[in-house]
Amino acid sequence: MIRYTLARLFLLVFLCFALNPVSANDEFSASPEQIAQAKEDLGRSLSATLGKKLAKHLVGRGLAEQDAERIATRMFENYAVCIVDVLVDQAEKQEQPIAPILDSMKDLAVSPELQKIGDRWDKDATRQALLPCAANVASAAGVQVRE
């Protein structure tokens, strides 16, 4: 169930952020502060959205509730770092604007315009770039991830 959840999480995050609509005036680069803020925002959003589910899974595997919650929070913080780093790297490689994507990390809502923008990104390249880091983060939390 957690494997399925992580796969769906990647898809949701990719759709929400990597495909976020952009205007002609958007920046193709981001400041270190903007990148750091995006990592923090996304980590908080992911932890708030999925942290309890992962903690419950870890408690079911024998961890104390407090430890499970701490591990779940840390896992999603680390996963957010992976996602943002990969999106920044892929935006540069694919010549896509990144600043508006990073600005939207607090909101996990999918807008109707995302489908139009989806063709701009190579989803397979982005997913493949994310898998090693995501697998390491999940493994550190005691969760197995299928490729």
C-alpha positions, 0 to 999 in steps of 0.5 A, spaced: 500 500 500 505 504 501 509 503 495 502 504 491 502 511 495 509 513 493 508 512 486 501 516 486 504 521 490 510 522 485 504 523 480 500 528 484 507 532 485 509 532 478 502 534 476 501 539 481 508 542 480 512 540 474 506 542 470 504 548 473 501 553 468 506 559 466 506 565 463 511 568 458 514 573 463 516 567 468 523 566 470 527 560 467 532 560 474 530 560 481 534 563 487 537 559 492 532 562 497 526 560 493 529 553 492 530 552 500 523 555 501 520 550 496 523 544 499 520 547 506 513 548 503 513 542 499 516 538 505 510 541 510 505 539 505 507 532 504 508 531 511 501 534 513 497 530 507 501 523 508 505 523 514 499 520 518 498 514 513 505 513 513 506 513 521 500 508 521 504 503 517 510 504 521 506 503 527 503 497 524 510 494 523 512 495 530 515 502 531 512 506 537 507 512 535 512 518 536 518 514 533 513 513 527 511 520 526 518 523 527 520 518 521 514 520 517 515 527 517 523 526 516 521 522 510 517 527 507 522 533 508 527 529 505 523 527 499 521 534 498 528 535 497 529 530 492 523 532 488 525 540 488 532 538 486 530 534 480 525 539 478 530 544 478 535 540 474 530 537 469 527 544 468 534 546 466 535 540 462 528 541 458 529 548 458 522 550 462 521 555 467 522 553 474 520 559 478 513 559 478 513 551 479 517 553 486 512 558 488 507 554 488 509 548 492 505 550 498 498 548 494 497 541 492 491 542 488 491 540 481 488 546 476 485 544 469 491 548 465 496 542 467 494 538 462 496 543 457 502 544 460 504 537 460 507 536 453 512 541 455 516 536 460 519 529 459 515 525 464 519 519 464 526 523 464 523 526 470 521 520 474 527 516 472 531 522 475 527 522 481 527 514 483 534 513 486 533 519 491 526 517 492 528 510 493 534 512 498 529 516 502 524 511 503 529 505 504 531 510 510 524 510 513 523 502 512 519 503 506 520 499 500 519 502 493 518 498 487 521 501 480 
